């Protein structure tokens, strides 16, 4: 869970930049992966959309690296389901409005 906490710290820092006017509220933040939890993504204000073809090709190109990392995380050989890859996206403004949710999840993960 430590990695997720780091991602949340980054998103919280981004909300600080939006508040200061250093990042436009219209800026689109997105990432693609095969392990997004739709429920958590929506709770944090993200929308899940189909992954663009060029990003899906990139995932397949990096399959061996993903296989190694995924298996290491589970401490056994496991194959990531790249067919289920999705893109999570949100505007910086929507992320800022969901800052309380980000903070709650970050504090939960950080403090247990």
C-alpha positions in Angstrom: 0.0 0.0 0.0 3.0 2.3 0.3 3.1 2.9 -3.5 -0.5 4.0 -3.5 0.3 6.4 -0.7 3.0 7.9 -2.8 0.6 8.3 -5.7 -1.9 10.0 -3.5 0.9 12.4 -2.2 1.6 13.3 -5.8 -2.1 14.0 -6.5 -2.4 16.1 -3.3 0.7 18.1 -4.4 -1.0 18.6 -7.7 -4.1 20.0 -6.0 -1.9 22.4 -4.2 -0.5 23.6 -7.5 -4.1 24.0 -8.8 -5.0 26.1 -5.8 -2.0 28.4 -6.3 -3.0 28.8 -10.0 0.2 27.1 -11.2 -1.8 24.4 -12.9 -5.0 25.1 -14.9 -8.2 23.5 -13.6 -8.8 22.3 -17.2 -5.6 20.3 -17.3 -6.4 16.6 -17.9 -4.6 14.1 -15.7 -4.7 10.5 -16.9 -3.0 7.2 -16.5 -3.4 3.8 -17.9 -3.1 0.4 -16.1 -4.6 -3.0 -15.8 -5.3 -2.9 -12.1 -7.6 0.1 -11.5 -10.4 -0.4 -9.1 -13.4 1.3 -10.8 -15.0 2.0 -7.4 -12.0 3.7 -5.9 -11.3 5.6 -9.1 -14.8 7.0 -9.2 -14.7 7.8 -5.5 -11.6 10.0 -6.1 -13.3 11.7 -9.1 -11.7 9.8 -11.9 -13.5 8.5 -14.9 -12.5 5.1 -16.5 -12.4 5.1 -20.2 -11.1 2.7 -22.9 -7.4 2.8 -23.2 -6.1 4.4 -26.4 -4.6 1.9 -28.9 -1.1 3.3 -28.7 -1.0 3.0 -24.9 -2.3 -0.6 -25.1 0.5 -1.4 -27.5 2.9 0.1 -25.0 1.6 -2.2 -22.3 2.0 -5.3 -24.5 5.5 -4.2 -25.5 6.4 -4.0 -21.8 4.7 -7.3 -20.9 7.8 -9.0 -19.5 8.5 -6.1 -17.2 4.9 -6.0 -16.1 4.9 -9.8 -15.5 7.9 -9.5 -13.3 6.6 -6.7 -11.2 3.1 -8.2 -10.9 4.5 -11.5 -9.9 6.9 -9.9 -7.4 4.0 -8.1 -5.8 2.1 -11.3 -5.2 5.3 -13.4 -4.5 4.2 -16.0 -7.1 4.0 -16.2 -10.9 0.9 -14.2 -11.9 0.0 -12.9 -15.3 -1.4 -9.3 -15.5 -4.7 -9.2 -17.5 -3.7 -6.6 -20.1 -7.1 -7.0 -21.9 -8.7 -5.3 -18.9 -6.4 -2.2 -19.2 -8.3 1.1 -18.7 -7.4 4.7 -18.6 -8.4 6.8 -15.5 -8.7 10.5 -16.2 -9.8 13.6 -14.3 -9.4 17.3 -14.7 -7.2 19.1 -12.3 -10.2 21.1 -11.1 -12.2 18.0 -10.4 -9.3 16.5 -8.6 -9.1 19.7 -6.4 -12.8 19.3 -5.6 -12.1 15.7 -4.5 -9.2 16.7 -2.3 -11.0 15.7 1.0 -11.4 12.1 -0.4 -7.7 12.0 -1.4 -6.7 13.2 2.0 -8.9 10.6 3.8 -7.5 7.7 1.7 -3.9 9.0 2.1 -4.2 9.3 5.9 -5.8 5.8 6.1 -3.0 4.2 4.1 -0.3 6.2 5.9 -1.5 5.6 9.4 -3.4 2.4 9.1 
